[in-house]
Amino acid sequence: MVGQTLIQKIFAMHTAPDASVNPGDIIWLDLDVRTARDFGGANVVKNYREHYGDAPVADAARTFFTFDLVVPPSNIPYANNQQLCREWARTQGVRVFDVNAGIGSHVAIEEGLVQPGSTFVGTDSHLNILGAVGVFGQGMGDQDIAFAFKTGRTWFEVPPTMKVMLKGELRPPCTARDLTLAVMRDLGSSGALGHAIEFYGPAIDALDLAGRITLASQVTEMGGIIGFPITSHELRIKNPSLLPTPYSLLPDSDANYIETVEIDISDLPPLIACPPSPTNVKPVREVAGRRIDSVFLGSCTNGRFEDFAAVAEIVRGKRIAPHVMATVVPATRRVYAQMLASGVLQTLFEAGFIISNPGCGGCASGHLGMTGKGEVQVSTSNRNFPGKQGAGETYLASPVTAAWCALKGEIAASEE
């Protein structure tokens, strides 16, 4: 019997005991958690009512709303959608992580809604970020999520898995974001199309949770289904009831991979993704000197405490360039609390940053991080497609690079 990749192991635990879970097989997948956010949530409710009326959801304790895009709502449509979801959730006994909670995928990790080896779906296209903690997470459409609410399962085609081997170690000032940009430069926007990815190497093993989140969050932009940074870090199971049987969270040594890609990061310089694509990656030095108007720090990709602490180290005792508007959006309320307690928030405030409440930021019209026509922005968010963050141009970079850009008022990699 051929060994299994990590995604095959997770799928095998969540489908019929006799089901085949080889690449290309279509299975019924049992779902541990199903969610909807403020964007798309109202349509999930609409579809649910249309197809299932007032019938109860499959398991209210494993069904959630997470409001994270325009929070608190700054326009009437979002306010209406959020309130509609709240009212329906009350009738169903479903918990709402409301406008003060933060990004749904991050909240799920912090609150223990998911455990290594579990399955999670929702209306967020970056739910595969949960691969950072060994969870199968996936964004789906409104009708699919309504069906998941009602039945607790969905169908899914088992994807093939590719192996990405990172050679070498990260050296300062490079960060997990630079590593991620290096992978994106090599794979492009379709190099992992329809595949799961397992990441290996000493640089992967050295990543903390924030770094694994950064890498996993960008698999969508590589065309991938989900990415698993395979590390020796212990993935703690807080709620064993979510896992019906003991199992190993590591793929089998004889697992079958559709492709193996090696990427050498030994001499990696700081990188930046230039308009108009997240995979249009170049060394920062090649575009250094370009005047910028704004900087955005946050998003599901780089909104953790460690990201803001790294920026605070650089800007402490300094002021950002007077013509730069720099904004900060923590990923969650817990991250915000860490920033308060540690003094990081005060350091950023004194340097001239605008600090907002927790949420996505930069990914939805109506939130911080939008650009005006002709504006040039450096952002730690995950996409820079035309129009995604407004009418201007957005460059994607690490928090460290973004900090130097904010200080200098132009694209810059370091003090030198």
C-alpha positions in Angstrom: 0.0 0.0 0.0 1.4 3.4 -1.1 1.9 5.9 1.7 -0.2 9.0 2.1 0.5 12.7 1.9 -0.8 14.9 4.7 -3.9 16.0 2.9 -4.8 12.3 2.1 -4.4 11.5 5.8 -6.8 14.3 6.8 -9.3 13.4 4.1 -9.2 9.7 5.1 -10.2 10.7 8.6 -13.1 12.7 7.4 -14.8 10.4 4.8 -16.3 6.9 4.6 -13.9 4.3 6.0 -13.8 2.4 2.8 -13.5 5.4 0.5 -10.5 5.8 -1.8 -8.6 9.1 -1.1 -6.2 9.0 -4.1 -5.6 12.1 -6.1 -8.6 12.7 -8.5 -11.1 10.8 -6.3 -14.2 12.7 -5.4 -15.3 12.1 -1.8 -17.8 13.3 0.7 -15.9 15.2 3.3 -17.1 15.6 6.9 -16.5 19.1 8.2 -15.5 19.9 11.7 -16.2 23.7 11.4 -18.2 25.8 8.9 -18.3 29.6 8.8 -19.4 32.6 6.9 -18.1 36.1 7.2 -19.7 39.5 6.8 -18.9 39.4 3.1 -21.0 36.6 1.7 -22.7 35.8 5.0 -26.0 37.4 4.1 -26.1 35.4 0.9 -25.4 32.2 2.8 -28.5 33.0 5.0 -30.5 33.8 1.9 -29.6 30.5 0.2 -30.2 28.6 3.4 -33.7 30.0 3.8 -34.5 29.4 0.1 -33.4 25.7 0.2 -33.9 24.6 3.8 -36.4 27.1 5.3 -36.2 27.2 9.1 -34.6 23.8 9.5 -31.8 23.7 12.1 -28.1 23.7 11.0 -26.3 20.3 11.3 -24.4 21.3 14.4 -24.7 24.8 15.9 -21.7 24.3 18.1 -19.5 23.9 15.0 -21.1 26.7 12.9 -20.0 30.3 13.2 -20.1 33.8 11.7 -16.9 35.8 11.7 -17.1 39.5 10.9 -13.7 40.8 9.7 -13.9 42.8 6.5 -15.6 46.1 7.1 -15.6 46.3 10.9 -17.4 48.2 12.4 -19.5 48.7 9.3 -18.8 52.0 7.5 -21.5 51.7 5.0 -25.2 50.7 5.0 -24.9 47.4 2.9 -22.3 45.9 5.3 -24.3 47.1 8.4 -27.4 45.5 7.0 -25.6 42.2 6.1 -24.0 41.9 9.5 -27.3 42.5 11.3 -29.2 40.0 9.1 -26.5 37.4 10.0 -26.8 38.2 13.7 -30.5 37.8 13.8 -30.5 34.5 11.9 -27.6 33.3 14.1 -29.8 33.9 17.2 -32.6 31.8 15.8 -30.2 29.0 15.1 -28.1 29.2 18.2 -25.0 29.9 16.2 -22.1 32.0 17.7 -21.0 35.2 16.1 -17.5 36.4 16.4 -18.5 40.0 15.9 -16.8 43.2 14.6 -14.4 43.4 17.5 -12.9 39.9 17.2 -10.6 40.1 14.1 -9.8 38.0 11.1 -11.9 34.8 11.1 -9.0 32.3 10.3 -6.8 33.8 13.0 -9.6 33.8 15.5 -10.2 30.1 14.7 -6.6 29.4 15.6 -6.5 31.5 18.7 -9.8 30.2 20.1 -9.1 26.6 19.4 -12.1 26.2 16.9 -9.8 24.0 14.8 -7.2 21.4 15.8 -4.4 19.9 13.7 -6.0 17.4 11.4 -9.5 18.9 11.3 -11.5 20.4 8.4 -12.8 23.9 8.1 -14.7 25.7 5.3 -16.1 29.2 4.9 -16.6 32.1 2.6 -13.0 33.4 2.9 -10.8 32.7 -0.1 -7.7 32.5 2.3 -9.0 29.9 4.7 -6.2 27.7 3.5 -4.1 29.8 5.8 -5.1 27.1 8.4 -2.6 24.8 6.7 -0.1 26.6 9.0 -1.5 24.5 11.9 -2.1 21.3 10.0 -5.8 22.0 9.3 -7.5 21.6 5.9 -9.1 25.0 5.4 -11.0 26.0 2.2 -13.0 29.0 1.0 -16.2 28.2 -0.9 -19.2 29.9 -2.5 -22.4 31.0 -0.7 -24.5 28.0 -1.9 -21.8 25.5 -0.9 -21.5 27.0 2.6 -25.3 27.0 3.0 -25.2 23.3 2.2 -22.3 22.8 4.7 -24.3 24.6 7.4 -27.3 22.2 6.8 -25.4 18.9 6.3 -22.0 19.3 8.0 -20.2 18.1 4.9 -19.3 18.8 1.3 -17.9 17.0 -1.7 -14.3 17.6 -2.6 -11.8 16.2 -5.2 -8.7 14.9 -3.6 -5.8 17.0 -5.0 -2.4 15.8 -5.9 0.4 17.0 -3.6 3.7 18.7 -4.7 6.7 18.9 -2.5 8.6 22.2 -2.2 12.1 21.9 -0.7 13.7 25.1 0.6 17.5 24.9 0.6 19.5 27.2 2.9 18.4 29.4 5.8 16.9 32.8 6.1 19.2 35.6 7.2 18.3 39.0 8.5 16.9 41.3 7.2 14.9 38.7 5.3 11.8 37.3 6.9 9.1 34.7 6.3 7.5 37.1 3.9 10.6 37.2 1.8 10.8 33.4 1.8 7.2 33.4 0.7 7.8 35.8 -2.1 10.8 33.7 -3.2 8.4 30.7 -3.5 5.9 32.8 -5.4 8.5 34.1 -7.8 9.5 30.5 -8.6 6.0 28.9 -8.9 4.2 31.9 -10.4 0.5 32.3 -10.2 -0.3 28.8 -11.6 2.7 26.7 -10.6 0.7 24.9 -7.9 -2.6 25.0 -9.7 -5.0 22.6 -8.1 -2.3 21.1 -5.9 -1.7 20.8 -2.2 1.8 21.7 -1.2 4.1 20.4 1.5 7.0 22.7 2.4 10.2 21.3 3.8 13.7 22.6 4.7 15.6 24.1 7.6 14.1 27.5 6.9 10.6 26.0 7.2 11.5 24.3 10.4 12.7 27.6 11.8 9.4 29.4 11.2 7.3 30.4 14.2 3.5 30.3 14.0 3.4 33.9 12.5 5.8 32.8 9.8 3.9 29.6 8.9 0.8 31.7 8.7 2.5 34.1 6.2 3.6 31.3 4.0 0.3 29.4 4.1 -1.8 32.5 3.4 -0.2 33.0 0.0 -0.8 29.6 -1.5 -4.0 30.9 -3.0 -1.9 33.3 -5.1 0.2 30.4 -6.3 -2.9 28.6 -7.6 -2.7 26.0 -4.8 -5.5 24.4 -2.8 -3.6 24.5 0.5 0.0 24.5 1.8 1.4 22.7 4.8 4.7 23.9 6.3 6.1 20.6 7.6 8.0 21.4 10.7 9.1 19.7 13.9 7.0 22.2 15.9 4.5 20.5 18.2 1.0 21.0 16.9 -1.0 20.9 20.1 -4.5 19.4 20.1 -6.7 21.4 22.5 -9.9 19.5 21.8 -9.2 15.8 21.2 -13.0 15.2 20.5 -12.5 16.7 17.1 -10.1 13.9 16.2 -11.9 10.5 16.2 -8.8 8.4 16.1 -5.1 8.9 16.9 -2.9 9.5 13.8 0.4 11.0 12.8 0.4 14.6 11.5 3.3 13.8 9.3 3.0 12.4 5.8 4.3 8.9 5.2 7.9 8.5 4.1 6.7 6.6 0.9 4.0 9.1 0.0 3.6 9.8 -3.7 4.2 13.4 -4.9 3.2 14.7 -8.3 6.3 17.0 -8.4 9.2 18.1 -6.3 10.6 21.6 -6.6 13.8 22.9 -5.0 14.3 26.6 -4.2 17.6 27.9 -2.9 17.2 30.8 -0.5 20.8 30.8 0.8 21.6 34.3 -0.5 18.1 35.7 -0.6 17.8 39.5 -0.6 14.7 41.3 0.5 12.0 40.9 -2.1 9.0 42.9 -3.2 6.0 42.1 -5.4 5.5 44.8 -8.0 2.2 45.7 -9.7 0.2 44.2 -11.2 0.6 40.7 -9.6 1.6 39.1 -6.3 4.0 36.9 -8.3 5.8 39.8 -10.1 8.6 39.5 -7.6 11.9 41.4 -7.7 14.7 42.2 -5.3 13.8 45.4 -3.5 17.1 47.0 -4.6 15.8 46.9 -8.2 13.0 49.3 -7.5 14.5 51.2 -4.6 14.1 54.9 -4.7 10.5 54.9 -6.0 8.6 57.6 -4.0 5.6 56.2 -2.1 2.6 57.9 -0.6 1.4 55.3 1.9 2.2 52.1 3.8 -0.2 49.4 5.1 0.7 47.0 7.8 -1.7 44.1 8.5 -3.9 41.5 6.7 -4.2 37.8 7.3 -0.7 37.5 5.8 1.2 39.8 8.1 -1.1 41.0 10.9 0.4 39.1 13.9 2.1 40.6 16.9 5.5 39.5 15.7 5.1 41.5 12.5 4.3 44.7 14.3 7.1 44.1 16.9 9.6 43.8 14.1 8.4 47.2 12.7 8.5 48.8 16.1 12.2 47.8 16.5 13.0 49.7 13.3 11.0 52.8 13.9 11.5 53.2 17.7 12.6 56.8 18.3 12.1 57.8 14.7 9.3 59.4 12.7 7.9 58.2 9.3 8.4 60.5 6.3 6.1 63.5 6.6 4.4 62.8 3.3 3.6 59.1 4.1 0.3 57.9 5.4 1.0 54.7 7.3 -1.8 52.5 8.8 -1.7 49.5 11.1 -4.5 46.9 11.4 -3.9 44.0 13.9 -5.3 40.6 12.9 -7.2 40.0 16.1 -8.2 41.5 19.4 -5.6 39.3 21.1 -2.9 40.7 18.9 -4.1 44.2 19.7 -3.9 43.4 23.4 -0.3 42.2 23.0 0.6 45.4 21.2 -0.9 47.4 24.1 0.8 45.4 26.9 4.2 45.4 25.2 4.4 49.0 24.2 4.6 48.2 20.5 1.4 50.1 19.9 2.8 53.2 21.6 6.0 53.0 19.6 4.1 52.8 16.3 1.8 55.7 17.4 4.8 57.9 18.3 6.4 57.1 15.0 3.4 58.4 13.2 1.4 55.3 12.3 -2.4 55.3 12.4 -3.6 52.3 14.4 -7.0 50.8 13.7 -9.2 48.1 15.4 -8.7 44.5 14.5 -9.8 43.2 11.1 -8.7 42.4 7.6 -7.9 45.9 6.4 -6.6 46.5 2.9 -8.8 43.8 1.3 -12.2 45.4 1.3 -13.5 48.8 0.1 -14.5 50.8 3.1 -11.5 49.7 5.3 -8.0 51.1 5.8 -5.5 50.4 3.1 -7.3 51.7 0.0 -5.3 53.8 -2.5 -6.4 56.8 -4.6 -5.6 57.3 -8.3 -1.9 57.9 -8.7 -1.1 56.8 -5.1 1.8 54.4 -4.6 1.6 52.1 -1.6 3.8 49.5 0.1 1.6 46.9 1.7 2.0 43.7 3.7 -1.4 42.3 2.4 -1.6 39.4 0.0 -2.8 40.8 -3.3 -1.9 43.8 -5.5 -4.1 43.2 -8.5 -5.3 46.4 -10.2 -8.2 47.8 -8.1 -7.8 45.3 -5.3 -6.6 48.0 -2.9 -8.0 51.0 -4.7 -7.1 52.9 -7.8 -3.4 53.3 -7.0 -0.4 51.0 -7.3 0.4 48.6 -4.5 3.8 46.9 -3.9 3.8 43.8 -1.5 6.6 43.5 0.9 7.6 42.2 4.4 6.8 44.3 7.5 10.6 45.0 7.8 10.8 46.4 4.3 7.6 48.3 4.8 9.0 49.9 7.9 12.1 51.2 6.1 9.9 52.4 3.2 7.7 54.4 5.7 10.7 56.0 7.3 12.4 57.0 4.0 9.2 57.8 2.0 10.4 55.6 -0.8 10.9 52.0 -1.6 13.9 50.9 0.5 15.3 47.6 1.8 17.3 48.7 4.8 19.0 51.6 6.5 21.9 51.2 4.0 
